[in-house]
Each structure stands twice: as structure tokens, then as C-alpha cells.
Amino acid sequence: MPTIGFWELVLILLIVLLVFGAAKLPEIGRAMGKAIREFKKAAGEAGKDDAEKDKDKVSSKDL
């Protein structure tokens, strides 16, 4: 699977700059950062919930 090189990344960033404009880029970056933080938080909570369910299953089998 080919990787994205430096020049491909520069080209993508230039296209994004042309499409959205320089004024919108900070808003887009902020929104992406917020979305990633929320996703990580939700994924972490889901993992904790799954671990607690597994722990409950194991302890209920012991009874």
C-alpha cells in the first residue's frame, strides 16, 4: 500500500486552502480537533464499559 509523501500532502493542503479559504482553516482545524477528542473520549468510555461487563460476567460465573 503506497504511503502519502511530502509533496502529496502539500498538494492536498493547497487544494483545501483553495476550496475553503484561509479564513475557514482555523475553524475547520478546531472542529476536527474537537471531533477527534470526543471520539477518543467515547472510545475510552466504551472500552471501560466493556471491561466492566466482562468483569461482571466473570464474577457472576464464580457464584
Buried (B, 14 or more C-beta within 10 A) or exposed (E): EEEEEEEEEEEEEEEEEEEEEEEEEEEEEEEEEEEEEEEEEEEEEEEEEEEEEEEEEEEEEEE
